[in-house]
Amino acid sequence: MQTPTLRDVAEAAGVHAATASRALNPATRGLVNVDTARRVIKVADSLGYRPNPIARGLKTARSGTVGVVIPDLTNPLFPPIARGIERGLEAAGYSALLVNTDNDSGRERAQVESLLSRQVEGLIVATALVEHPLLEELHRRGVPMVMVHRRPDGFEVPSILPDDAAGVRLAVEHLAALGHRRIAHLAGPTTTSTGVVRARAFHSAVRDLGLDADPSLTTTCALWSEESGAVALRRLLDGGADLTAVVAGNDLIALGCYDVFTERGIECPADISVVGFNDMPFLDKLRPPLTTVAIPHHEIGTEAARLLLDAIGDPTRPSRSVLFPLSLVVRGSTAAPARG
């Protein structure tokens, strides 16, 4: 059976091929009479017609796709962001091509070049690396981009950021209100702007609240991972750190704390309280459920898609950043210290 063409759809619907094309493209459907568009869509469905995005791209110089660059798909932070991006793109008739870089700069460059060779119209880059020469190069080449989770230094591109500093302050204020004074911070990697910003915010909050600003209560994790969190907490405890609470750089690092508690017979929150960051799925199933700073991941993804579509539609539009407010989700991993 021969595959139906756009011309077949147009003839069956009694319209010109250009009208059928506009009716079948969500981005141009508004240019067609509503009843006509419905008729064309119904005919296309009955014939089993499927648009060819490659052919459409050759005619319009638009592929209808954007690239999404994710540093680590195993991190539960990123799938809901990707879902939000997809939702934001669908309304405009766009789709996403997603690549995972494993935080490897060589792999990232290869993946980005692969996306560009597929004629993506822009990139949404979810990375927090402090040093990122590839982004500067892409900016010079005029590739439309939106950054998720960081604002790059040295050049202007649209950015979507959670208010990390305010989120960390919420965590420290919560612990201080419970009576904690010696609070440790298991910071994220210093190679990431997220790790740097959250650590800086932690120290500012401790100082502003008049808590014990002991440098020995802060240690840095090599990775944003459960294993790195466990290694970091063991390092503090083995060094004799006197603490009653922990603010973890993210939820995975907080999970590493739980591992150490089990190993060493430490009761949470009776002995040590813990606050995470991100509010990834299933934290309420932990024992105890984890108190954490919630980030609106899906909304961030949707807004990133909107900003990129704006940049594609009008390359002269000034770059702007959107800062999302965060909230604290209090669960069972925090309580008043057993000792003053």
N, C-alpha and C positions, 0 to 999 in steps of 0.2 A: 504493500500500500504506500502510495506516494505521500511524503510529508507535506502537510498543507503549508502554503506560503502566505505572506501578508496580502498578496494580490487576491488569493482565493478568499480570504476573510473579507476584503473590501468588496469584492463582487457579490458575495453572498449577503452582505449587509447593505448593499446598494449605496456605497459611498466611495469616494476617491481613496486611493491607497495612502495618500498623505494624511487624510482625516483618520483612517483606521490606525495609522501609526501613532498619531497624537492621542487617540482614545485609549490605546493599549499601554501608553507610557504614563505612569502616575505623575511624572514631573510636568507633563504637558496636557493632561486630561482636562484641566480646567479651561483649555482653549476650545473645547468641543461642547456642543449642546449636550445637556445631561441625558436626554432620551437617546440621542444618537450614540453617545459613549456606552450607555447600557446595552444597546442593541449590538454594537460591535463586540463588546466583551462577551455577550451571550453567544454570538455566532462563533467567536474564537474558541470558546470553551467547547461548544458542540462539535467543532471540527478537530479539536485537539491541537490547536495551533500554539506554539511556544516561541516567543520572540528570541531572536539571535542577538545577544548583547554585543558580540564581537562585531557583527555586521553593522549594528546600530552605531557602535563606537567609531567605525571607519567613516561613516557618513557624517557624524556630528562632531568628531574629534573629542568625544566624551565617552568614557568607558562605563560610567555609572557605578564605579567601584572606588573604594578608598582602602588604604592599607592600615592595619592596626598592629603596632609593634609592642609585644608583651615581653617583659624580661624573664618571667618565670610562671608558667601556667600551673605549676603545682602549688603556688601560693594562693590560698582561697580568696585573697583580696581581689584578684583580677577577673575571674569568670563573671561576677555580677557587673563589673564595669564594662566588660565586652558585651554582655546582654543589653545594657543600657545604650551602648553605641549602636548596636544593631537596630534597636527600636527607634532611635533617633534618625537613623539613615533610611529605614523602610518607608517612613512617611513621605520622603522626597524621591522615592524610587531608586535609592542607592543600596548597594550591598557592601559587605566588608570582607576583605581578605586578611586573615589573621595569621601572624607568624610569631613564633616563640624564639627568643634569642639565648636563653639559658645564661643571661648576664655575661655573655662572651662577645667581646667587641668585634672579633673577626666574623663570627657567625652573624652578628647583627648587621654588619656591612653587607655580607652576602645576601641576607634575607631582604634587606631594604632594596638593594639593587635588583633583586628578583621581582619585588613588588613594582618597582618603577618600570621594569621591562614589560610588565603586564599592563602598563598604561593606567595605573591608579591615578586618580585626580588629586590626591593629597594623602597625608599621613597623620594618624593619631598615634603619638608615641608616649607610652606609659613607662617612663624610666626616671630614676632619681639619681643617676650618676652625676657627681660634681663635675668631673672632667669628661666632656663629650664632644670631641672634635668633629664627629660625623654630623651631628646636628648643625654645627656652624657651616659645614660644607653644603649641606642640603639647603640651608637658608640662603647661602650665596647663590645657589643654583636656581632659586626661586620656587622651590617645591612648597606648596601650601602645607602647613603643619599646625597641629595643636598639641600642646604638651599636657599630659595628665600627671598630676602629683608633683610637679615642680615648675618653677619659673626659671628659664635659663639665664645665665649671666652673659652680658656682652652683645646680645642681639634680642630683638623683640619679635616674639611670636605669641599668638593667643595661648593662654594657659588656664587650666582648671586645677585648683588646689583645695584640699581640705585645710581648715584652719588648725594646723598641727599644734601651733604654740598655745592656742586657746584650749585645745583638747588636753594637752599635757597639764595645763594649769588646773583644769577641772579635776583631773586625777589627783594631783597633789593637794588641792584644796579639800577634796573628799577625805583623803587620809588624815590630813591635819585636823579636820573637824572631828574625826573619830578619836583623836588624841595621839596620833603618831608624830614623833619628832625626828627619829632616825630612819629616813626613807632612802632606800638604795635605788639606783637606776641602772638597768641593764640596757645600755644604749645600742642602737643599730649601727651598722658599719659606717665609718667616717668617710668612705668613698661615695656615700649617698647623701644627697641634700636632706632627705627625710631624717636620716640618723643624726645629722648635724643640727638641724632645726629643733628636733625634739629634745636632744640633749641640752641645747642652749636654753630652751624653754623650761626644762626641768630645773636647771640651776637657778634661773631667774625666779621661778616660783618658790623654791626653797628659801632663797635669800629674802624675797619680799614678804614671806610669811613668818620669817624669824625662826625657821627650823634649823636643825644642826646641819650646817653646810660643810660636811666632812668629805674631802676629795676621795678618801678611800672607799666611800660608799657608791662610787660610780665605776663601772667597768664596761668595756666595749665588746660587743659580739662581732665575730668575724663575718657572720652571715645572718640574714633574717630567717633563722630556722630554729626548730625545737632543740636540735642538738647543740647549736651555738648558745642558746639560752641556758641549757643545763651546764655547759662548760663554764659559762660566765658566773653563774650562781655558785657553783662549786669553788671557783677561784676566790670569790668573796668570802665564803664560809671558811675555806681552808686558811685564808689569810687572817682569820679572827675578827672579821667585820661584825660589829654590834649593830644589828638592824631589827626593826619590827615590821617593815613593809617594803614592798618592791613595786616600782613602776617599770613595767617592761616596755621595751621599744615597740613591740607589736604582740599580737596574740600568740604567734608561734613561739616567740621567745618566752612568753608566759607559760606555755605548755611545757617548756624545758624546766621551768621552776617546779611544776607539778612532779616531773620525773625525779628531781632531786629530793623533794619532800618525801616521796615514797621510799627512795633509797635510804634516807637518813632518819626516817621516823618523825619527820617534822609535821605538825598539825597545822593545816591552813583552814581558817584564818586565826586559830587560837595562838599559834606561835608566830606565824608570819602572814600578813595580808599581801595580796597580789592584785594589781590592776593591769590589764592588757590594753591593746590599742588596735582597732579596726572593726571589732564585733563581727568576726567571721562566723559562719554557720555552726550550729551545734554546741556553742559554748555553754548554753543552758543545760546541756546533758552531762557536763563534767561534774565531778564531785570534789570540792564544791563548785557550783556554777561560777563562771568567771565574770567578775566586774570588769568592764572595759569601756573604752571610748568608741562610740559608734560613728562610722563614716557612711554617708549616703551614697554607696557605691553606684547603684543603678542610676541615680539622678546625675551623678558626675559623668557617667558614660553618655547619657542622653544629651547633656549640655555640651560635652566635647564634640559630639556629632553635629550639633547645631552650629557651634562656632566654626567648625571646619567647612560646613556647607556655606556659611556666610563668607568665609575666606575664598572659597572656590568661586562663588557667585560674584564677588567683588574684591579682586586682589588688592585694590587700593584702600580697602577699609582699614582703619587704624587697629593695631593689635590691642587686645584688652585681656585682663585676667579676671577670673571669677573665683572668689574665695567662699567656700561652703562652710557654714557653721556646723559644729559637731555637738554631740550630746554624750552624757555619761549614763551608762546602763549599770545600775547597781545590782549586784547579785550576791552570792554567798561567800565569795573569796575575800571579802573585806569586813573587818570588825574592829572594835576598840582593842588596843594592845593589852595583853594580859599583864604587862608590867609598865610602869610609868615611863 
